[in-house]
Amino acid sequence: MAERNWLIDSAEVFAAGPVVPVLVIEHVEDAVPIAEALMAGGIKVLEVTLRTAAALDVIREIATHCPDAIIGAGTVTNAEQLRQVTEAGAKFAISPGLTPDLLDAGNAGSIALIPGIASISELMTGLDKGYSHFKFFPAEASGGVQSLKSIGGPFPNVRFCPTGGINPGNYKDYLSLSNVMCCGGSWLCPDDVIKGKRWSEITELAKKATAGS
Ligand SMILES: O=C(O)C(=O)C[C@H](O)[C@H](O)COP(=O)(O)O
């Protein structure tokens, strides 16, 4: 397999967790205040999903103004999106799933790609393409902690960032697994808090999560 030329490795992104806010940001002017509020609470890794029209500009804003943040792009589902988020300044890309095309683009690209899996066969497809760090999505709906424990049997060297249904009540159970390095979720930055621009509340949520982990 050809050597990768990634800015930072996926292992480094995972190690900078252990909690990763999954962000849905509609307005570009909210980008830096949200990133700063999260970082004030001890968060280093941010995942800005490509679910809004503003997402690429949001990534660009945070990459420019928050040099200490490890800014990543979420919901990256194809090679073209990987190219766009790289151009916008994302330091890694994370996907809810994987396709052979996306995996190839990740291997040829300049930022780390973290593909998503919810089954053993998807995991094996990713392993065949040289990947070792995956998102596990949708975590709770796919068997949660029990599934990850079982996957750790045949695949002890694979590392996961579970997301989907993770909250203050269960994230520590995930983090206690030997194959989980970090976990992600929208609980760290809820929609209504963003709408109300209640930035200090975001810092409090982040502090709670980083202190408890
Ligand atoms: O958009 C993406 O790229 C995703 O892969 C999905 C997110 O990681 C989950 O939707 C977060 O789940 P909740 O914390 O339950 O809201």
The ligand as a Gaussian input file, in Angstrom:
#p B3LYP/6-31G(d) Opt

LIG

0 1
 O      -23.409000      13.625000      10.433000
 C      -22.577000      12.732000      10.480000
 O      -21.589000      12.731000       9.796000
 C      -22.740000      11.559000      11.366000
 O      -22.041000      10.608000      11.206000
 C      -23.709000      11.486000      12.389000
 C      -23.342000      12.078000      13.749000
 O      -22.117000      11.657000      14.220000
 C      -24.433000      11.675000      14.649000
 O      -25.654000      12.018000      14.059000
 C      -24.367000      12.271000      16.009000
 O      -25.355000      11.626000      16.722000
 P      -26.096000      12.249000      17.982000
 O      -25.058000      12.617000      18.969000
 O      -26.994000      11.136000      18.441000
 O      -26.854000      13.446000      17.472000

